[in-house]
C-alpha cells in the first residue's frame, strides 16, 4: 500500500517535470523556430523570385 503511494508520487513528479520542460523550453523554442523559419522563407522568396521591395 505504501509503495503504491510512493509510485504515484514519483509519477506525479515526473509529469510535473515533463510539463515544465514542455512549457518552459520546448514551446518557446518551437515558437522561435517557426518565426525564424517564416522570416527565412520570405527572405529567400525575395532574393530568388520577387526582388527587393519597392516603394
Buried (B, 14 or more C-beta within 10 A) or exposed (E): EEEEEEEEEEEEEEEEEEEEEEEEEEEEEEEEEEEEEEEEEEEEEEEEEEEEEEE
